[in-house]
Amino acid sequence: MSKSDLIEKIAEKSNITKSAATEIVNTILASLNEALKNSEDVSLVGFGTFSVQKREERMGRDPKTGSPITIAARNVVKFKPASGLKSLINQSPDSNSSKELS
């Protein structure tokens, strides 16, 4: 599902205009980005938790030459799904249509 698909679905299910749904989605994403930028965890109950983790400097290989290179330390975003989401995606296909996350 793309961002535009999500906006369309929100507009349809909430009975609001696409421009209002776009503003809502953009506000949510900006808030998530700001929290993660500040190294805050973002927990969405029933969905999962986004967190920022530091990845240490490590050795790797240049794919072209095979020579060793140093990969710089950096921050990465991790996602840990909630048990409800895990259960939902592991259900049989026929039962998926009747259940949603809340």
Secondary structure in CASP SS format (residue, H / E / C, confidence):
PFRMAT SS
TARGET T0000
AUTHOR 0000-0000-0000
METHOD secondary structure of the structure
MODEL  1
M C 1.00
S C 1.00
K H 1.00
S H 1.00
D H 1.00
L H 1.00
I H 1.00
E H 1.00
K H 1.00
I H 1.00
A H 1.00
E H 1.00
K H 1.00
S H 1.00
N C 1.00
I C 1.00
T C 1.00
K H 1.00
S H 1.00
A H 1.00
A H 1.00
T H 1.00
E H 1.00
I H 1.00
V H 1.00
N H 1.00
T H 1.00
I H 1.00
L H 1.00
A H 1.00
S H 1.00
L H 1.00
N H 1.00
E H 1.00
A H 1.00
L H 1.00
K H 1.00
N C 1.00
S C 1.00
E C 1.00
D C 1.00
V E 1.00
S E 1.00
L E 1.00
V C 1.00
G C 1.00
F C 1.00
G E 1.00
T E 1.00
F E 1.00
S E 1.00
V E 1.00
Q E 1.00
K E 1.00
R E 1.00
E C 1.00
E C 1.00
R E 1.00
M E 1.00
G E 1.00
R E 1.00
D C 1.00
P C 1.00
K C 1.00
T C 1.00
G C 1.00
S C 1.00
P E 1.00
I E 1.00
T E 1.00
I E 1.00
A C 1.00
A C 1.00
R E 1.00
N E 1.00
V E 1.00
V E 1.00
K E 1.00
F E 1.00
K E 1.00
P E 1.00
A C 1.00
S H 1.00
G H 1.00
L H 1.00
K H 1.00
S H 1.00
L H 1.00
I H 1.00
N C 1.00
Q C 1.00
S C 1.00
P H 1.00
D H 1.00
S H 1.00
N H 1.00
S C 1.00
S C 1.00
K C 1.00
E C 1.00
L C 1.00
S C 1.00
END
